[in-house]
Amino acid sequence: MKEIHGVARSVAEILKGAKYTIDYYQRDYKWEEKQLRELIDDLSDQFLEAYQPSHQREAVQSYPFYFLGSIVISEKGAQRFIVDGQQRLTTLTLLLTYLRELQNGHNEPNIDELILSNAFGKKSFNLDVEDRVACMTALYEGQPFTPSPADSDSVRNLVERYEDIGELLPQDLQRDALPYFIDWLQYRVQIIQITAYSDDDAYTIFETMNDRGLQLRPVDMLKGYLLAGIDEDVRRVPGDLWRQRVQDLAALGKELDADFFKAWLRSQYAETIRERRKGAVGLDYDKIGTEFHRWLRSNASRVGLEKSEDYSRFIREDFEFYSRHFMTIMAATKAPALVTGLERVRYNADHQFTLQIPMLLAPLVVGEDDAVAVRKIGLVANYVDILLTWRIWNNRAIDASTLQYRTFLDTKAIRGKDVSAVGSILHDKLMQEAERIGSTDRLRLHQQNRRHLHRLLARITDYVEVESGGHSTYLQMTSGSPVKYEVEHIWANHPRRHSDEFEHASDFADHRNLIGDLLLLPKKFNASYGDMTYEKKLKHYNAQNLLARSLNAECYKNNPGFRQFLDRTGLPFTPYDDFTAQAVLDRGKLYEMVAQQIWNPEDLLVDDPLVTSQTAP
């Protein structure tokens, strides 16, 4: 092996003006939302511990470093090949691209050269992979990009992860703290760059770093600790149960067994959480999230683990009960059809709100009937659904960093409560919210909320359809299969058609993005008819979903299910021959009224005596 160089470099030193490529046989970008979420959570937590609004920008140079791992580079002549680390470098490039978009043209600090740079008179991306160029160019220029069937899985992942960043990045980082965070990301986040000068040496390093035998995972260490506390002659039954259930969890998804233990222990035992300030010490909630096996060992007496029977019961009863319901929850987030009673678990998961899971487990009591447990899960999911929707409607963040403390308190409040108490407590919490549906009439589409509004429009569209006697198409509208649906503007993007109502194109654009001008329709509809005038589109709307059809007077003829829905709810649906600026506002008010029926806190109040007890009769 020739000489090897390893040195700690900042993100700026790694990326600025540098060019990297990737060998064809390892070009897939595979990160999923889970890995991205963990990275953004780690970065934002580390930064926000140090950041204070009163700081000057210069203070960032004294903020703590964050170590992002290592990359292995093979230098061959003038080219640099990434042997290990392309997932992180690709994700960093996506994050920087998104942060640049947030700057909205005010590029201070300027991070352009961390993303693409000029070499020999030609601009190209610093992470130079041919099949990604069209996608990355669109993202860099702030334009939407829809992968074609010919695009690779990597390109599809790039688009999905870029959209995820908008949902996962804490709102705290998107305002005044943005330039500070960009400075910190550039200069205080470090990567060990290991450089070899031949492929053989580079891959030897890679294999050495990644092939040191199987390390024990926290789940394995927890198993060893719990089983060691059980007398040997009665260890087999809980041991077999543990082994089979962990296999079942692993079959549902990578690292899902570890995710379960974090959710379970947080839901039942976390009493404290770290303050959001520099130097704050991690407490129950935080320690369970990073080292749940050590936390349980240190808190065994709190959990009730003292003698052999306690340890055995903990596995046979508690572990079995909560893991079974955790799998029910996870199945509801991924099932090919909505699960009756747990539909809102899926809706919340589609907003990528993973903080719901400890809350869903919190009120469950070992030994209660499954029907009671599922009723509790459904109630909590309904509360989360309403809370998230109210925040989206009022342009408030729903990322984990923003809502972590809120959900921690909510989890404690409903821990072990019966069905009626769960509903009452959560209803009262919603009644304390100042911002609800109707608090603003200016909900509009923008780059950061596009996916959230897609989901909200899917819910409104689906509600009208189902309440009129039709079948649910929510999953079809949100999954992209078999037909891809998109948010469609009723008005085509032609300001001159509306010059009698808008003097400036910017005013037209703002009004056009209001929710009252939006529908959810198949992508092919937009491609075929999206540029037409409203008058020409109108007849085509009558072949789409009821929310779109309701613009056309024909929808109100020979449609008894829809007419009964209107009579029952009193919703002021009306057709429009001409869709004016006032019509957009009126239609927005209609959507608001529909939304108030879908997301109604009164639905949390339970008066069914059959589900208020902990066990069924």
DONU-941119 format. One record per residue (C-alpha): residue number from 1; x, y, z. Coordinates in Angstrom, 1 decimal. Example, Ala and Ser with C-alpha at 12.3 -4.5 7.8 and 13.67 -1.06 7.14 Angstrom:
<nodes>
> 1;12.3;-4.5;7.8
> 2;13.7;-1.1;7.1
</nodes>
This chain:
<nodes>
> 1;0.0;0.0;0.0
> 2;1.2;3.5;-0.9
> 3;1.1;6.5;1.4
> 4;-2.4;7.3;2.8
> 5;-3.5;10.8;3.8
> 6;-6.2;11.3;6.4
> 7;-7.2;14.8;7.5
> 8;-10.2;16.5;9.2
> 9;-11.7;19.0;6.8
> 10;-14.7;21.3;7.0
> 11;-17.7;20.9;4.6
> 12;-16.5;24.0;2.8
> 13;-13.0;22.6;2.4
> 14;-14.4;19.3;1.1
> 15;-16.9;20.8;-1.4
> 16;-15.9;24.3;-2.4
> 17;-14.7;24.3;-6.0
> 18;-13.8;20.5;-5.8
> 19;-15.0;18.0;-8.3
> 20;-15.9;14.4;-7.4
> 21;-17.2;11.5;-9.4
> 22;-18.5;8.0;-8.6
> 23;-17.7;4.8;-10.3
> 24;-20.7;3.5;-12.3
> 25;-21.1;0.3;-10.2
> 26;-21.9;2.3;-7.0
> 27;-23.8;5.3;-8.2
> 28;-27.1;4.6;-6.5
> 29;-28.2;7.2;-4.0
> 30;-30.1;5.1;-1.5
> 31;-30.8;7.2;1.6
> 32;-34.3;7.0;2.9
> 33;-36.3;9.5;4.9
> 34;-35.2;7.9;8.1
> 35;-31.5;8.5;7.5
> 36;-32.1;12.0;6.4
> 37;-34.3;12.7;9.4
> 38;-31.5;11.4;11.8
> 39;-28.9;13.6;10.1
> 40;-31.1;16.8;10.2
> 41;-32.1;16.1;13.8
> 42;-28.4;15.7;14.8
> 43;-27.3;18.8;12.9
> 44;-30.1;21.0;14.1
> 45;-29.8;19.8;17.7
> 46;-26.1;20.5;17.8
> 47;-26.4;23.9;16.2
> 48;-29.4;25.1;18.3
> 49;-27.7;24.2;21.5
> 50;-25.1;26.9;20.8
> 51;-27.1;29.4;18.8
> 52;-28.6;32.5;20.5
> 53;-30.6;35.2;18.6
> 54;-28.5;37.8;20.3
> 55;-25.2;36.4;18.8
> 56;-23.3;38.2;16.1
> 57;-22.4;36.1;13.1
> 58;-18.7;36.0;14.2
> 59;-19.8;34.0;17.3
> 60;-20.4;30.9;15.0
> 61;-16.7;30.4;14.8
> 62;-16.7;29.4;18.5
> 63;-19.7;27.0;18.2
> 64;-18.9;23.3;18.8
> 65;-17.7;21.2;16.0
> 66;-19.8;18.3;14.7
> 67;-18.2;15.2;13.3
> 68;-19.9;13.8;10.2
> 69;-17.8;10.7;9.8
> 70;-15.3;9.9;7.2
> 71;-15.1;9.6;3.4
> 72;-12.6;7.6;1.3
> 73;-11.3;9.2;-1.9
> 74;-9.3;7.7;-4.6
> 75;-7.3;10.2;-6.6
> 76;-6.4;9.1;-10.1
> 77;-4.7;11.9;-12.0
> 78;-6.9;14.9;-12.0
> 79;-10.0;13.0;-11.0
> 80;-11.3;12.2;-7.5
> 81;-13.5;9.2;-7.1
> 82;-15.6;8.7;-4.0
> 83;-15.1;5.2;-2.7
> 84;-17.0;5.6;0.5
> 85;-19.2;8.5;1.6
> 86;-21.2;9.4;-1.4
> 87;-24.5;9.0;0.5
> 88;-23.4;11.7;2.9
> 89;-21.9;14.0;0.3
> 90;-25.0;13.7;-1.9
> 91;-27.2;14.5;1.1
> 92;-25.1;17.5;2.0
> 93;-25.4;18.8;-1.5
> 94;-29.2;18.4;-1.4
> 95;-29.3;20.2;2.0
> 96;-27.0;23.0;0.7
> 97;-29.2;23.4;-2.4
> 98;-32.3;23.7;-0.2
> 99;-30.7;26.2;2.1
> 100;-29.7;28.2;-0.9
> 101;-33.3;28.2;-2.1
> 102;-34.4;29.5;1.4
> 103;-32.0;32.4;1.0
> 104;-34.4;33.6;-1.7
> 105;-31.7;35.4;-3.7
> 106;-30.0;36.9;-0.7
> 107;-26.9;34.7;-1.0
> 108;-25.1;35.8;2.1
> 109;-23.3;33.6;2.9
> 110;-22.8;32.5;-0.7
> 111;-22.7;28.8;-0.9
> 112;-23.0;28.4;-4.7
> 113;-19.4;27.1;-5.1
> 114;-20.2;24.3;-2.6
> 115;-22.8;23.0;-5.0
> 116;-21.4;23.7;-8.5
> 117;-18.4;25.6;-9.8
> 118;-16.6;26.6;-12.9
> 119;-13.8;24.5;-14.3
> 120;-12.1;25.1;-17.6
> 121;-14.8;27.6;-18.6
> 122;-17.7;25.2;-17.9
> 123;-20.0;25.1;-14.9
> 124;-20.8;21.7;-13.4
> 125;-21.9;20.2;-10.2
> 126;-19.1;19.4;-7.7
> 127;-20.6;16.0;-7.2
> 128;-20.6;15.1;-10.9
> 129;-22.8;12.2;-11.8
> 130;-24.2;12.3;-15.3
> 131;-27.7;10.9;-14.8
> 132;-28.4;13.3;-12.0
> 133;-27.6;16.5;-13.9
> 134;-31.1;17.4;-15.1
> 135;-32.6;16.7;-11.7
> 136;-30.0;18.7;-9.8
> 137;-30.2;21.6;-12.2
> 138;-33.9;21.9;-11.7
> 139;-33.6;21.7;-7.9
> 140;-30.7;24.3;-8.0
> 141;-32.8;26.7;-10.0
> 142;-35.8;26.2;-7.7
> 143;-37.9;24.4;-10.3
> 144;-40.0;21.3;-9.7
> 145;-38.7;18.1;-11.2
> 146;-40.8;15.0;-11.9
> 147;-38.8;11.9;-12.6
> 148;-39.7;10.1;-15.8
> 149;-40.0;6.3;-16.0
> 150;-36.5;6.3;-17.6
> 151;-34.9;8.0;-14.6
> 152;-32.9;5.9;-12.2
> 153;-33.9;5.1;-8.6
> 154;-31.2;7.5;-7.5
> 155;-32.9;10.4;-9.3
> 156;-36.3;9.5;-7.7
> 157;-34.6;9.3;-4.3
> 158;-32.9;12.7;-4.9
> 159;-36.3;14.3;-5.5
> 160;-38.0;12.6;-2.6
> 161;-35.2;13.5;-0.1
> 162;-35.2;17.1;-1.3
> 163;-38.9;17.4;-0.6
> 164;-38.3;15.7;2.8
> 165;-35.8;18.4;3.7
> 166;-38.6;21.0;3.5
> 167;-40.6;19.0;6.0
> 168;-37.8;18.0;8.3
> 169;-35.7;21.1;8.6
> 170;-36.8;23.0;11.8
> 171;-38.6;26.2;11.3
> 172;-36.1;27.8;13.7
> 173;-33.4;27.4;11.1
> 174;-35.4;28.9;8.2
> 175;-35.7;32.4;9.5
> 176;-33.2;34.7;11.3
> 177;-30.9;31.7;12.2
> 178;-30.5;30.7;8.6
> 179;-27.2;32.5;7.8
> 180;-25.7;31.4;11.1
> 181;-26.7;27.8;10.4
> 182;-25.2;28.0;6.9
> 183;-21.9;29.3;8.4
> 184;-21.9;26.6;11.0
> 185;-22.6;23.9;8.4
> 186;-19.8;25.1;6.2
> 187;-17.1;25.7;8.7
> 188;-17.9;23.8;12.0
> 189;-19.1;20.5;10.5
> 190;-16.1;18.3;9.9
> 191;-15.4;15.2;7.9
> 192;-12.3;13.0;7.9
> 193;-11.1;12.8;4.3
> 194;-9.0;9.7;3.7
> 195;-7.2;9.9;0.4
> 196;-5.5;7.0;-1.4
> 197;-3.8;7.1;-4.8
> 198;-5.0;3.9;-6.3
> 199;-8.3;2.0;-6.3
> 200;-6.8;-1.0;-4.6
> 201;-5.6;1.0;-1.7
> 202;-8.9;2.9;-1.4
> 203;-10.9;-0.3;-1.3
> 204;-8.6;-1.9;1.1
> 205;-9.2;1.0;3.5
> 206;-12.9;0.8;2.9
> 207;-13.0;-2.9;3.7
> 208;-10.8;-2.5;6.7
> 209;-13.1;0.3;8.1
> 210;-16.3;-1.7;7.5
> 211;-15.2;-5.3;8.1
> 212;-14.3;-5.7;11.8
> 213;-16.9;-8.3;12.7
> 214;-20.5;-7.9;13.9
> 215;-20.9;-5.4;16.7
> 216;-23.5;-6.0;19.3
> 217;-26.5;-3.7;18.7
> 218;-28.3;-2.0;21.6
> 219;-31.2;-4.4;21.1
> 220;-28.9;-7.4;21.6
> 221;-27.4;-5.8;24.7
> 222;-30.8;-5.1;26.1
> 223;-31.8;-8.7;25.5
> 224;-28.7;-10.0;27.3
> 225;-29.4;-7.8;30.3
> 226;-33.0;-8.8;30.6
> 227;-32.5;-12.5;30.1
> 228;-29.6;-12.5;32.5
> 229;-32.0;-11.2;35.2
> 230;-34.3;-14.3;34.8
> 231;-33.5;-17.6;36.6
> 232;-32.0;-20.0;34.1
> 233;-34.7;-22.7;34.6
> 234;-37.5;-20.3;33.4
> 235;-35.6;-18.3;30.8
> 236;-36.6;-20.3;27.7
> 237;-40.2;-19.0;27.3
> 238;-39.4;-15.3;27.5
> 239;-36.2;-15.9;25.5
> 240;-38.1;-17.5;22.6
> 241;-40.8;-14.8;22.7
> 242;-38.1;-12.1;22.5
> 243;-36.3;-13.8;19.6
> 244;-39.5;-14.3;17.5
> 245;-40.9;-10.8;18.2
> 246;-37.6;-9.1;17.3
> 247;-37.5;-11.0;14.1
> 248;-41.1;-9.9;13.4
> 249;-40.1;-6.3;14.0
> 250;-37.0;-6.5;11.8
> 251;-39.2;-8.0;9.0
> 252;-41.2;-4.8;9.0
> 253;-38.2;-2.5;8.4
> 254;-34.6;-1.9;9.0
> 255;-33.8;-0.8;12.6
> 256;-37.5;-1.0;13.4
> 257;-36.7;-3.1;16.5
> 258;-34.6;-0.3;17.9
> 259;-37.3;2.2;17.0
> 260;-39.8;0.2;18.9
> 261;-37.8;0.2;22.1
> 262;-37.3;3.9;21.9
> 263;-41.0;4.6;21.4
> 264;-42.1;2.1;24.1
> 265;-39.8;3.3;26.8
> 266;-40.5;7.0;26.0
> 267;-44.2;6.4;26.0
> 268;-44.3;4.7;29.4
> 269;-41.3;5.9;31.4
> 270;-39.8;9.2;30.2
> 271;-40.4;11.8;32.8
> 272;-37.8;14.4;31.9
> 273;-36.4;15.9;28.7
> 274;-33.3;18.1;28.0
> 275;-33.7;21.8;27.9
> 276;-33.0;23.5;24.6
> 277;-29.9;25.5;25.7
> 278;-26.2;25.2;25.5
> 279;-24.7;22.7;27.9
> 280;-28.0;21.2;28.9
> 281;-27.8;17.6;30.1
> 282;-29.6;14.8;28.4
> 283;-32.4;13.4;30.5
> 284;-34.9;10.4;30.2
> 285;-36.3;11.2;26.8
> 286;-32.9;12.0;25.3
> 287;-31.1;9.1;26.8
> 288;-33.7;6.6;25.7
> 289;-33.3;8.0;22.2
> 290;-29.6;7.4;22.1
> 291;-28.9;4.5;24.5
> 292;-32.1;2.9;25.6
> 293;-30.3;-0.3;26.8
> 294;-28.2;1.7;29.2
> 295;-31.1;3.8;30.3
> 296;-33.2;0.8;31.2
> 297;-30.3;-0.8;33.2
> 298;-29.8;2.5;35.1
> 299;-33.5;2.8;35.8
> 300;-34.4;-0.8;36.5
> 301;-36.1;-0.2;39.8
> 302;-38.2;2.6;38.3
> 303;-39.4;0.2;35.7
> 304;-40.1;-2.4;38.4
> 305;-37.2;-4.8;37.7
> 306;-35.9;-6.3;40.9
> 307;-36.3;-10.1;40.9
> 308;-36.4;-12.8;38.3
> 309;-40.2;-12.8;38.0
> 310;-40.1;-9.1;37.3
> 311;-37.7;-9.5;34.4
> 312;-39.7;-12.4;33.0
> 313;-43.0;-10.6;33.3
> 314;-41.5;-7.5;31.6
> 315;-40.8;-9.6;28.5
> 316;-43.8;-12.0;28.6
> 317;-46.4;-9.3;29.3
> 318;-45.1;-5.7;28.8
> 319;-42.8;-6.3;25.9
> 320;-45.3;-8.7;24.2
> 321;-48.2;-6.2;24.6
> 322;-46.5;-3.0;23.5
> 323;-44.5;-4.6;20.6
> 324;-47.7;-6.2;19.3
> 325;-49.5;-2.8;19.2
> 326;-46.4;-1.1;17.8
> 327;-46.6;-3.6;14.9
> 328;-50.3;-2.8;14.5
> 329;-49.4;0.9;14.3
> 330;-46.6;0.4;11.8
> 331;-48.8;-1.8;9.7
> 332;-51.4;1.0;9.6
> 333;-48.8;3.4;8.3
> 334;-47.8;1.1;5.3
> 335;-50.8;-1.1;4.5
> 336;-52.1;-1.1;0.9
> 337;-55.5;0.0;2.2
> 338;-56.5;2.3;5.0
> 339;-57.0;0.4;8.2
> 340;-60.4;0.9;9.7
> 341;-60.2;2.9;12.9
> 342;-56.5;3.8;12.3
> 343;-56.8;5.8;9.1
> 344;-55.4;8.9;10.9
> 345;-52.3;7.0;11.9
> 346;-51.6;6.7;8.2
> 347;-52.4;10.4;7.5
> 348;-49.9;11.5;10.2
> 349;-47.3;9.1;8.9
> 350;-47.7;10.6;5.4
> 351;-46.7;13.9;7.0
> 352;-43.6;12.0;8.2
> 353;-44.5;12.8;11.8
> 354;-42.7;10.0;13.6
> 355;-43.3;11.7;17.0
> 356;-46.8;10.3;17.0
> 357;-45.7;6.8;17.8
> 358;-44.8;7.2;21.5
> 359;-48.0;9.2;21.9
> 360;-50.1;6.4;20.4
> 361;-48.6;3.9;22.8
> 362;-48.8;6.2;25.9
> 363;-52.4;5.5;27.1
> 364;-52.2;1.7;26.5
> 365;-52.4;-0.5;29.6
> 366;-51.0;-4.0;29.6
> 367;-53.9;-6.5;29.6
> 368;-56.6;-4.3;28.2
> 369;-58.6;-5.6;25.2
> 370;-57.3;-5.0;21.8
> 371;-60.5;-3.2;20.8
> 372;-59.9;-0.7;23.7
> 373;-56.3;-0.3;22.8
> 374;-57.1;0.4;19.1
> 375;-59.8;2.9;20.1
> 376;-57.2;4.8;22.2
> 377;-54.7;4.7;19.3
> 378;-57.3;6.1;17.0
> 379;-58.2;8.9;19.4
> 380;-54.6;10.0;19.8
> 381;-54.0;9.8;16.1
> 382;-57.1;12.0;15.6
> 383;-55.7;14.6;18.0
> 384;-52.3;14.6;16.2
> 385;-54.0;14.9;12.8
> 386;-56.0;17.9;14.0
> 387;-52.9;19.5;15.6
> 388;-50.8;19.1;12.5
> 389;-53.5;20.3;10.1
> 390;-54.1;23.4;12.2
> 391;-50.4;24.2;12.2
> 392;-50.1;23.6;8.4
> 393;-53.2;25.8;7.8
> 394;-51.5;28.6;9.7
> 395;-48.1;28.2;8.2
> 396;-46.6;26.8;11.4
> 397;-43.8;24.2;11.4
> 398;-44.6;20.5;12.2
> 399;-41.0;19.2;12.2
> 400;-39.7;17.1;15.1
> 401;-37.5;19.8;16.5
> 402;-40.4;22.2;16.8
> 403;-43.0;19.8;18.3
> 404;-40.8;17.4;20.3
> 405;-41.4;19.1;23.7
> 406;-45.1;19.5;23.0
> 407;-45.5;15.8;22.2
> 408;-43.5;14.9;25.2
> 409;-45.9;16.8;27.5
> 410;-48.9;15.3;25.7
> 411;-47.5;11.8;26.1
> 412;-47.1;12.3;29.8
> 413;-50.6;13.7;30.1
> 414;-52.4;10.7;28.6
> 415;-50.1;7.9;29.9
> 416;-52.2;5.0;31.1
> 417;-55.6;6.9;30.9
> 418;-58.9;5.3;29.8
> 419;-60.5;6.1;26.5
> 420;-62.8;8.8;27.9
> 421;-60.0;10.6;29.7
> 422;-57.7;10.4;26.7
> 423;-60.3;12.1;24.5
> 424;-61.2;14.7;27.1
> 425;-57.6;15.6;27.9
> 426;-56.6;16.0;24.2
> 427;-59.8;17.9;23.4
> 428;-59.0;20.4;26.2
> 429;-55.5;20.8;24.8
> 430;-56.8;21.6;21.4
> 431;-59.2;24.1;22.9
> 432;-56.2;26.1;24.2
> 433;-54.8;26.5;20.6
> 434;-55.1;30.1;19.4
> 435;-54.7;29.2;15.7
> 436;-57.1;26.9;14.1
> 437;-58.7;26.4;10.7
> 438;-60.3;29.8;9.9
> 439;-57.7;31.8;11.8
> 440;-56.3;32.8;8.4
> 441;-57.9;33.1;5.0
> 442;-54.6;33.4;3.2
> 443;-53.5;29.8;3.1
> 444;-51.5;29.5;-0.1
> 445;-49.3;27.1;-1.9
> 446;-45.5;27.7;-1.8
> 447;-42.4;25.6;-2.3
> 448;-42.0;24.6;1.4
> 449;-45.6;23.4;1.9
> 450;-46.4;21.8;-1.4
> 451;-46.4;18.2;-0.1
> 452;-48.4;19.1;3.0
> 453;-51.0;20.9;0.9
> 454;-51.1;17.9;-1.4
> 455;-52.1;15.8;1.6
> 456;-54.6;18.3;2.8
> 457;-56.3;18.5;-0.6
> 458;-56.3;14.7;-0.8
> 459;-58.2;14.6;2.5
> 460;-60.7;17.2;1.5
> 461;-61.2;15.6;-1.9
> 462;-61.6;12.2;-0.3
> 463;-64.0;13.4;2.4
> 464;-66.3;14.9;-0.2
> 465;-66.2;11.6;-2.3
> 466;-66.8;9.2;0.6
> 467;-69.5;11.3;2.3
> 468;-71.3;11.4;-1.0
> 469;-71.3;7.6;-1.1
> 470;-68.2;7.0;-3.1
> 471;-65.0;5.0;-2.4
> 472;-61.9;6.4;-0.7
> 473;-59.2;7.3;-3.2
> 474;-56.8;8.9;-0.7
> 475;-54.1;6.4;-1.1
> 476;-54.3;6.6;-4.9
> 477;-54.1;10.4;-4.7
> 478;-51.0;10.3;-2.4
> 479;-49.0;7.2;-3.4
> 480;-48.4;8.1;-7.1
> 481;-49.7;4.6;-8.1
> 482;-51.3;3.7;-10.5
> 483;-51.8;7.4;-11.4
> 484;-49.7;10.3;-10.2
> 485;-51.8;13.2;-8.8
> 486;-50.6;16.8;-8.6
> 487;-51.8;20.0;-7.1
> 488;-53.4;21.8;-10.0
> 489;-54.3;25.5;-10.2
> 490;-57.8;26.3;-11.5
> 491;-56.3;29.4;-13.1
> 492;-53.6;28.9;-15.8
> 493;-50.5;30.8;-15.2
> 494;-51.4;33.7;-17.5
> 495;-51.7;37.0;-15.6
> 496;-52.9;38.9;-18.7
> 497;-56.2;36.9;-18.7
> 498;-56.9;38.5;-15.3
> 499;-55.6;42.0;-15.9
> 500;-59.0;43.5;-15.2
> 501;-58.7;42.3;-11.6
> 502;-54.9;42.4;-11.0
> 503;-52.7;45.3;-12.0
> 504;-49.5;43.5;-11.1
> 505;-48.4;40.0;-12.1
> 506;-47.1;39.4;-8.5
> 507;-50.6;40.1;-7.1
> 508;-52.1;37.6;-9.6
> 509;-49.5;35.0;-8.6
> 510;-50.3;35.4;-4.9
> 511;-54.0;35.1;-5.5
> 512;-53.5;32.1;-7.8
> 513;-51.7;30.2;-5.1
> 514;-54.6;30.6;-2.5
> 515;-56.1;27.3;-1.6
> 516;-59.4;28.2;-3.2
> 517;-57.7;28.1;-6.6
> 518;-56.3;24.6;-6.0
> 519;-57.5;21.1;-6.9
> 520;-55.8;17.6;-6.8
> 521;-55.9;16.0;-10.2
> 522;-54.0;13.4;-12.3
> 523;-50.8;14.7;-13.7
> 524;-52.0;13.9;-17.2
> 525;-54.9;16.2;-16.7
> 526;-52.6;19.2;-16.0
> 527;-50.5;18.3;-19.0
> 528;-53.5;18.2;-21.3
> 529;-55.7;21.0;-20.0
> 530;-53.7;23.0;-17.5
> 531;-53.0;25.9;-19.8
> 532;-56.6;26.3;-21.0
> 533;-58.9;29.1;-19.9
> 534;-61.3;28.2;-17.1
> 535;-64.2;28.2;-19.5
> 536;-62.6;25.5;-21.6
> 537;-61.4;23.5;-18.6
> 538;-64.8;23.4;-17.0
> 539;-66.3;20.6;-19.0
> 540;-63.2;18.4;-18.4
> 541;-63.5;18.9;-14.7
> 542;-66.8;17.1;-14.8
> 543;-65.0;13.8;-15.5
> 544;-62.7;14.1;-12.4
> 545;-63.3;13.8;-8.6
> 546;-66.3;15.5;-7.0
> 547;-64.4;18.4;-5.6
> 548;-63.4;19.3;-9.2
> 549;-66.8;18.4;-10.6
> 550;-68.5;20.7;-8.2
> 551;-67.3;23.6;-10.2
> 552;-69.5;22.5;-13.1
> 553;-73.3;22.8;-12.9
> 554;-73.7;19.3;-14.3
> 555;-72.4;17.9;-11.0
> 556;-75.6;18.9;-9.3
> 557;-77.9;17.0;-11.6
> 558;-78.8;13.4;-11.1
> 559;-76.3;13.0;-8.3
> 560;-78.3;12.0;-5.3
> 561;-75.3;11.0;-3.1
> 562;-73.7;14.4;-3.5
> 563;-77.0;16.2;-3.0
> 564;-77.7;14.3;0.2
> 565;-74.2;15.2;1.4
> 566;-74.9;18.9;0.8
> 567;-78.3;18.7;2.5
> 568;-76.8;16.8;5.5
> 569;-73.9;19.2;6.0
> 570;-75.2;22.5;4.7
> 571;-71.9;23.1;2.9
> 572;-72.3;25.9;0.3
> 573;-71.1;24.2;-2.8
> 574;-71.9;26.1;-5.9
> 575;-70.9;25.9;-9.6
> 576;-69.1;28.7;-11.4
> 577;-69.4;29.7;-15.0
> 578;-66.7;32.3;-14.5
> 579;-64.0;31.9;-11.9
> 580;-63.1;35.3;-10.7
> 581;-60.9;36.6;-7.9
> 582;-63.9;36.7;-5.6
> 583;-64.7;33.1;-6.6
> 584;-61.2;32.0;-5.4
> 585;-61.9;33.6;-2.0
> 586;-65.4;32.0;-1.8
> 587;-64.0;28.6;-2.8
> 588;-61.3;29.0;-0.2
> 589;-64.0;29.6;2.4
> 590;-65.8;26.5;1.3
> 591;-62.6;24.4;1.7
> 592;-62.2;25.9;5.1
> 593;-65.7;24.8;6.1
> 594;-65.1;21.3;4.8
> 595;-61.8;21.2;6.7
> 596;-63.6;22.2;9.9
> 597;-65.8;19.2;9.6
> 598;-62.9;16.8;8.9
> 599;-60.7;18.1;11.7
> 600;-63.2;18.7;14.4
> 601;-62.0;18.5;18.1
> 602;-65.5;17.5;19.3
> 603;-64.9;14.1;17.7
> 604;-62.4;13.4;20.5
> 605;-65.1;13.4;23.2
> 606;-66.2;9.8;23.8
> 607;-69.7;9.0;25.2
> 608;-69.7;5.3;24.4
> 609;-69.7;3.4;27.7
> 610;-68.5;0.2;26.0
> 611;-65.0;1.7;25.4
> 612;-64.5;3.8;28.5
> 613;-63.4;0.9;30.7
> 614;-59.9;-0.6;30.5
> 615;-61.2;-4.1;29.7
> 616;-64.2;-5.2;27.8
> 617;-67.1;-6.9;29.6
</nodes>
